[in-house]
Amino acid sequence: MKVRRLLVTPIKGLRVTSRDELLLEPGGVRENRRFYLVDERGRMVNGKQIGELSAMQAEYGDADRTLTLILPGGERISGRVELGADIDTRFFRLTLRAPLVVGPWSDAISAQAGRALRLVEADRKPRGVDRGERGTVSLVSRGSLERLAEVAGNGGDIDARRFRMLVEVDGVEPHGEDAWIGHGVRIGDALVSFNGHVGRCLVTSRDPDSGVVDLPTLDLLGEYRRGEPTTEPLALGIYGEVIEPGTVRLGDPVTMR
């Protein structure tokens, strides 16, 4: 078993992009989901509500705090992150204080999304991941994606970016990663303990480049995964926490302890 792909996005909801290596730390990957977007009421928004977010990409360098937004036409908006006042935000069921990010990014994203959005920094660990400290690492196998493509019957491949998972691995039978829950798994230099299944939502039905709904992933998962003894419904992939930090690179071995 080996690492096939690594995917991150500095701004939650924007298109995930590939990396050759990542540093897994107890709080997750520093450059992953570092920032998130809120609406006029302070509620976190992502690609589930606004598909147009997938048409944008972001890059972030933690060392110099440089954030770059890449618009669909290729325009790059870059600058050093500066923080403004803290505001109350609603992150799923949690109310979190988060500082506004001062600069041109909120206006540019709002124009693309067609609604007023504000960019904030998730300034506490584990940043803007959905499942908190127990879910800073998400993983799916190529075998599981191939099984879903088989159910879809489209004769093609299903892009892993739809599922926005941090790590994709090769050499695992379909949904074989489910058996890793409750165990430690060595991924490159890092040790991860997996805690549960990742239940899927509407965002997976969107094209990972355009954000247009084009594949009924939830219906497809329901055809053969509904009723499975998973920790979350319509599951594809698993989530866990970093026990021993370390670097993970493409091609690194993956072994269950």
Secondary structure per residue as TSV (DSSP state, phi and psi in degrees):
chain	resnum	aa	ss	phi	psi
A	1	M	-	360.0	142.4
A	2	K	E	-150.8	162.4
A	3	V	E	-74.5	125.2
A	4	R	E	-100.7	-35.9
A	5	R	E	-155.0	147.9
A	6	L	E	-128.8	128.1
A	7	L	E	-129.9	133.0
A	8	V	E	-140.2	164.0
A	9	T	-	-147.6	125.2
A	10	P	S	-64.3	-31.8
A	11	I	B	-109.9	116.8
A	12	K	T	-56.8	130.1
A	13	G	T	101.5	-24.9
A	14	L	S	-79.0	168.6
A	15	R	-	-57.7	135.1
A	16	V	-	-79.2	147.6
A	17	T	E	-130.5	155.8
A	18	S	E	-80.8	147.0
A	19	R	-	-129.7	150.5
A	20	D	S	-81.7	-27.4
A	21	E	E	-155.4	155.8
A	22	L	E	-140.1	150.6
A	23	L	E	-101.5	113.8
A	24	L	E	-88.0	123.7
A	25	E	B	-122.7	167.5
A	26	P	T	-54.6	-31.9
A	27	G	T	-88.1	6.1
A	28	G	B	101.3	-157.0
A	29	V	-	-94.9	124.4
A	30	R	T	-57.8	-33.4
A	31	E	T	-89.1	1.1
A	32	N	S	-103.2	125.8
A	33	R	S	52.2	38.5
A	34	R	-	-68.8	-30.9
A	35	F	E	-125.7	155.4
A	36	Y	E	-142.6	167.5
A	37	L	E	-109.6	142.7
A	38	V	E	-128.0	153.2
A	39	D	-	-87.2	-169.7
A	40	E	T	-65.1	-18.6
A	41	R	T	-98.4	4.0
A	42	G	S	84.8	10.2
A	43	R	B	-86.5	132.5
A	44	M	E	-62.1	137.0
A	45	V	E	-124.2	151.7
A	46	N	-	-146.0	-164.7
A	47	G	T	-67.9	-17.0
A	48	K	T	-63.0	-41.6
A	49	Q	T	-89.3	-33.8
A	50	I	-	-128.8	95.6
A	51	G	G	-64.3	-26.5
A	52	E	G	-62.3	-18.0
A	53	L	G	-62.1	-29.6
A	54	S	G	-67.0	-16.8
A	55	A	G	-79.2	-6.5
A	56	M	-	-113.5	152.2
A	57	Q	E	-125.7	162.9
A	58	A	E	-140.8	152.6
A	59	E	E	-129.3	143.2
A	60	Y	E	-142.3	132.9
A	61	G	E	-111.2	114.1
A	62	D	T	-68.9	-30.7
A	63	A	T	-64.0	-44.2
A	64	D	T	-109.8	4.7
A	65	R	T	57.6	39.5
A	66	T	E	-96.2	128.1
A	67	L	E	-116.3	129.9
A	68	T	E	-123.3	128.0
A	69	L	E	-103.5	131.4
A	70	I	E	-113.2	114.4
A	71	L	-	-83.0	164.3
A	72	P	T	-55.5	-33.8
A	73	G	T	-80.6	-2.3
A	74	G	S	101.7	-8.8
A	75	E	-	-62.1	137.3
A	76	R	E	-113.5	129.1
A	77	I	E	-117.1	112.1
A	78	S	E	-129.2	149.1
A	79	G	E	-178.4	173.0
A	80	R	E	-85.1	134.8
A	81	V	-	-69.8	125.7
A	82	E	E	-125.1	144.2
A	83	L	E	-108.0	143.9
A	84	G	E	-106.3	-145.5
A	85	A	E	-71.7	151.0
A	86	D	E	-74.6	143.1
A	87	I	E	-131.0	159.2
A	88	D	E	-79.6	130.1
A	89	T	E	-125.1	153.8
A	90	R	E	-107.6	110.3
A	91	F	E	-109.7	96.9
A	92	F	T	54.3	-118.1
A	93	R	T	-92.2	-2.6
A	94	L	E	-95.5	144.3
A	95	T	E	-102.1	117.8
A	96	L	E	-122.9	140.4
A	97	R	E	-84.3	131.9
A	98	A	E	-145.5	141.6
A	99	P	E	-81.1	139.5
A	100	L	E	-67.5	144.3
A	101	V	E	-93.1	118.8
A	102	V	E	-83.6	133.7
A	103	G	S	145.1	-170.1
A	104	P	S	-84.6	-4.1
A	105	W	H	-71.4	-40.8
A	106	S	H	-59.7	-45.9
A	107	D	H	-64.3	-41.3
A	108	A	H	-66.3	-42.4
A	109	I	H	-67.2	-40.9
A	110	S	H	-60.4	-41.6
A	111	A	H	-63.2	-41.0
A	112	Q	H	-70.0	-38.0
A	113	A	H	-80.6	-19.2
A	114	G	T	78.3	20.4
A	115	R	S	-158.2	157.5
A	116	A	-	-73.5	121.1
A	117	L	-	-131.3	151.9
A	118	R	E	-123.8	140.7
A	119	L	E	-95.4	130.1
A	120	V	E	-126.7	160.6
A	121	E	E	-102.6	130.8
A	122	A	-	-78.3	88.9
A	123	D	-	-89.5	16.1
A	124	R	S	-130.8	149.3
A	125	K	T	-69.2	144.4
A	126	P	T	-98.5	46.7
A	127	R	T	63.5	-147.0
A	128	G	T	-98.4	35.4
A	129	V	-	-82.1	154.4
A	130	D	T	-71.8	-32.1
A	131	R	T	-110.7	19.9
A	132	G	G	68.3	-157.8
A	133	E	G	-62.5	-25.4
A	134	R	G	-82.1	-2.4
A	135	G	G	-134.5	36.3
A	136	T	S	-75.3	-15.3
A	137	V	E	-120.1	126.7
A	138	S	E	-117.3	147.5
A	139	L	E	-147.6	141.4
A	140	V	E	-139.9	150.6
A	141	S	E	-95.9	151.3
A	142	R	H	-60.0	-35.5
A	143	G	H	-59.7	-39.9
A	144	S	H	-66.1	-40.0
A	145	L	H	-65.8	-38.5
A	146	E	H	-67.3	-35.9
A	147	R	H	-64.2	-42.0
A	148	L	H	-64.1	-40.5
A	149	A	H	-62.4	-37.1
A	150	E	H	-63.5	-42.2
A	151	V	H	-65.9	-37.3
A	152	A	H	-64.8	-29.2
A	153	G	T	67.0	23.5
A	154	N	S	-92.5	0.4
A	155	G	S	70.7	9.2
A	156	G	S	-124.7	-161.4
A	157	D	-	-104.5	152.2
A	158	I	-	-107.3	122.0
A	159	D	-	-66.2	124.3
A	160	A	G	-62.2	-22.1
A	161	R	G	-63.6	-22.9
A	162	R	G	-56.0	-33.6
A	163	F	G	-97.0	-5.8
A	164	R	T	55.7	38.1
A	165	M	-	-89.2	146.1
A	166	L	S	-66.0	-43.1
A	167	V	E	-127.0	133.0
A	168	E	E	-115.5	134.0
A	169	V	E	-120.2	153.3
A	170	D	E	-109.5	159.0
A	171	G	S	85.6	21.9
A	172	V	-	-122.9	136.6
A	173	E	-	-67.4	160.1
A	174	P	T	-51.3	123.5
A	175	H	T	61.8	17.8
A	176	G	G	-64.6	-24.2
A	177	E	G	-65.6	-19.0
A	178	D	G	-57.1	-32.0
A	179	A	G	-72.8	-9.3
A	180	W	G	-82.3	-12.5
A	181	I	T	-64.0	130.6
A	182	G	T	91.0	2.9
A	183	H	S	-126.8	159.4
A	184	G	E	-87.8	140.9
A	185	V	E	-130.1	126.1
A	186	R	E	-84.4	120.3
A	187	I	E	-120.8	106.3
A	188	G	T	59.6	-127.6
A	189	D	T	-87.7	-8.0
A	190	A	E	-97.8	152.9
A	191	L	E	-114.9	125.7
A	192	V	E	-120.7	135.6
A	193	S	E	-103.7	122.1
A	194	F	E	-92.1	135.8
A	195	N	E	-115.9	-15.9
A	196	G	E	-177.3	177.0
A	197	H	E	-91.0	151.0
A	198	V	E	-95.0	109.2
A	199	G	E	-75.7	141.1
A	200	R	-	-94.1	157.9
A	201	C	-	-132.7	-174.2
A	202	L	G	-60.9	-27.7
A	203	V	G	-58.6	-27.9
A	204	T	G	-69.7	-15.8
A	205	S	G	-83.9	-5.0
A	206	R	B	-93.5	141.3
A	207	D	-	-58.0	130.9
A	208	P	T	-69.9	-11.7
A	209	D	T	-98.9	-43.8
A	210	S	T	-98.4	-25.7
A	211	G	-	82.9	4.2
A	212	V	-	-78.4	136.4
A	213	V	B	-68.6	119.6
A	214	D	-	-142.7	2.4
A	215	L	-	-148.5	124.7
A	216	P	-	-80.3	66.4
A	217	T	H	-59.6	-37.7
A	218	L	H	-68.0	-39.2
A	219	D	H	-64.3	-40.9
A	220	L	H	-65.2	-44.6
A	221	L	H	-63.3	-37.0
A	222	G	H	-64.0	-28.3
A	223	E	H	-62.4	-33.7
A	224	Y	H	-132.5	-5.9
A	225	R	H	-112.9	-14.3
A	226	R	T	-63.3	133.6
A	227	G	T	91.4	-6.3
A	228	E	-	-66.7	148.4
A	229	P	-	-77.5	66.4
A	230	T	-	-105.6	158.3
A	231	T	S	-73.5	-21.3
A	232	E	S	-134.8	149.0
A	233	P	S	-72.6	155.8
A	234	L	S	49.8	53.8
A	235	A	E	-83.5	143.3
A	236	L	E	-147.9	107.3
A	237	G	E	97.3	174.6
A	238	I	E	-136.3	164.4
A	239	Y	E	-130.7	155.1
A	240	G	E	-161.9	-173.2
A	241	E	E	-125.2	153.9
A	242	V	E	-81.1	122.6
A	243	I	E	-95.4	-42.0
A	244	E	E	-127.2	119.6
A	245	P	-	-68.0	157.2
A	246	G	E	175.2	168.6
A	247	T	E	-87.0	139.1
A	248	V	E	-120.3	130.6
A	249	R	E	-124.3	156.3
A	250	L	T	-55.9	134.9
A	251	G	T	87.0	-7.0
A	252	D	-	-63.1	147.8
A	253	P	B	-70.8	150.9
A	254	V	E	-125.0	122.3
A	255	T	E	-136.8	136.8
A	256	M	E	-86.8	135.2
A	257	R	-	-86.1	360.0
